[in-house]
Amino acid sequence: MEYGGLFGLIILALDIWAIIKILQSGRSTGSKAVWIIVILLLPVLGLLLWLLFGRR
């Protein structure tokens, strides 16, 4: 099994989870949009940034 493919699937699952959590949050629409764009453009870094700074 390729570890790169497995890593990619894990990142994809975590990104989807983060986007769902962002959409369910009580933040403003603009804030939600910015976080989702960051996660979509930078899947690994965006997820880490959201985990560190975006969650309350």
Secondary structure, 3 states (H helix, E strand, C coil): CCHHHHHHHHHHHHHHHHHHHHHHCCCCHHHHHHHHHHHHHCHHHHHHHHHHHHCC
